[in-house]
Amino acid sequence: MNFLFSPWDFFLVLGRTSFLFGFFPMFSEMQIPQTVRAGLAIWVSLVIMPTLPPSHFQPNGVFDLFGAVFLEGVLGGLFAFSIRLVFTTISLGTQWIDSEIGFQVAQQISPLSGTPNSPFGTLALVITALIFWCTGLFEDLLIVWVRLFQVLPPPIHSLKPAVGDAVIFLTTKIFVGALQVATPVIFVMFLVSLAIGLLARALPGVNFFVESYNVKMLVGLSFLVVISPFLLTLIHHQLDRIPESWLTLVRALNSK
């Protein structure tokens, strides 16, 4: 272990780690003091430093140092962005569910993002955060983050074009994951709408569409209660994709 490291190496590690926590979901949105985020980034950087070999990085000036630290920060931001994509997947899927059931009319401020969200979407994000923190996923990510510095030691001289392709690939998986979360509810709501339409066609004297909103909300809410274990499994599965997303970025960064 290297306990005699250059301060320039520390700035590089701190730049990458601080951008990770700066754009990390929940850290960047919840009312967490800046000093707490900065202290956590410094602490993690100090833990990482003894595990790295000396890089012998010597900046030629302030601009050279700033450019190297900024590039490390971009790299940390990419890994944080891949985590944010997973949370966006869950948020998008629950928004589709809310729009199908009719919960979109009851907007409220999400405690995680601070933006308007529907009731079920807010509940799903809170449950996602609880799963993330209570199952040890955050600690596992910190361990992976330390090991990533051994695979991608600073300084990073450039970002290869394959990184852009990897980001596009991870972004497209948002819609696939969101569809997996929302498909059961969308299918049931389609059957309910179809049944209401057939009844309205068979009994033209009865105005079924007046009560269709209440019926869809009641059926949708009941169905959500029934499939709640399945939804929890899907949310956990989406969170388990984070290391896979990081591996995709690492492969792109190491590509020739």
HUSULPE-V266037 format. One record per residue. N is the residue number from 0. PHI is phi in whole degrees, 0 to 359 (999 if undefined). BURIAL is 1 if it has 9 or more other ideal C-beta (glycine too) atoms within 8 Angstrom, else 0. Layout:
BEGIN
N/PHI/BURIAL  N/PHI/BURIAL
END
This chain:
BEGIN
0/999/0  1/261/1  2/259/0  3/247/0  4/245/1  5/284/1  6/296/0  7/294/1  8/297/1  9/296/1  10/297/1  11/294/1  12/296/1  13/295/1  14/298/1  15/293/1  16/288/1  17/294/1  18/290/1  19/299/1  20/285/1  21/292/1  22/251/1  23/293/1  24/303/1  25/80/1  26/295/1  27/275/0  28/244/0  29/285/0  30/281/0  31/260/0  32/303/0  33/299/0  34/295/0  35/292/0  36/296/1  37/295/1  38/297/0  39/294/1  40/297/1  41/293/1  42/297/0  43/296/1  44/296/1  45/294/0  46/290/1  47/285/1  48/307/1  49/294/1  50/274/1  51/255/1  52/285/0  53/300/1  54/270/1  55/59/0  56/283/1  57/230/0  58/292/1  59/276/0  60/175/0  61/295/0  62/292/0  63/295/1  64/295/1  65/298/0  66/296/0  67/292/1  68/294/1  69/295/1  70/295/1  71/296/1  72/295/1  73/300/1  74/296/1  75/297/1  76/295/1  77/295/1  78/292/1  79/293/1  80/297/1  81/295/1  82/291/1  83/298/1  84/297/1  85/294/1  86/294/1  87/295/1  88/301/1  89/295/1  90/296/1  91/294/1  92/298/1  93/289/1  94/294/1  95/297/1  96/297/1  97/297/1  98/292/1  99/287/1  100/281/1  101/112/1  102/279/1  103/296/1  104/288/0  105/256/0  106/286/0  107/213/1  108/279/0  109/287/1  110/289/0  111/269/1  112/260/0  113/74/0  114/244/0  115/299/0  116/210/1  117/281/1  118/302/1  119/292/1  120/298/1  121/295/1  122/298/0  123/295/1  124/292/1  125/295/1  126/296/1  127/299/1  128/296/1  129/296/0  130/297/1  131/298/1  132/274/0  133/276/0  134/264/0  135/82/0  136/294/1  137/294/0  138/296/0  139/296/1  140/293/1  141/297/1  142/296/0  143/296/1  144/297/1  145/297/1  146/290/0  147/295/1  148/292/1  149/282/0  150/280/0  151/237/1  152/291/0  153/285/1  154/272/1  155/272/1  156/276/0  157/195/0  158/255/0  159/282/0  160/302/0  161/297/1  162/295/1  163/298/0  164/297/1  165/294/1  166/295/1  167/296/0  168/298/1  169/292/1  170/292/0  171/294/0  172/287/1  173/301/1  174/290/0  175/294/0  176/294/1  177/296/1  178/293/1  179/297/1  180/290/1  181/265/1  182/303/0  183/302/1  184/290/1  185/300/1  186/295/0  187/295/1  188/294/1  189/294/0  190/295/0  191/296/1  192/297/1  193/295/0  194/296/0  195/296/1  196/295/0  197/293/0  198/294/1  199/296/1  200/287/0  201/284/0  202/239/0  203/295/0  204/279/0  205/253/0  206/271/0  207/288/1  208/289/0  209/293/0  210/261/0  211/295/1  212/297/0  213/294/0  214/295/1  215/296/1  216/293/1  217/294/0  218/294/1  219/296/1  220/295/1  221/296/0  222/293/1  223/298/1  224/296/0  225/293/0  226/264/1  227/303/0  228/298/0  229/294/0  230/294/1  231/298/1  232/295/0  233/295/1  234/297/1  235/297/1  236/295/0  237/296/1  238/293/1  239/291/0  240/282/1  241/299/1  242/300/1  243/295/0  244/296/1  245/296/1  246/296/0  247/298/1  248/293/1  249/297/1  250/297/1  251/293/1  252/289/1  253/265/0  254/289/0  255/270/0
END
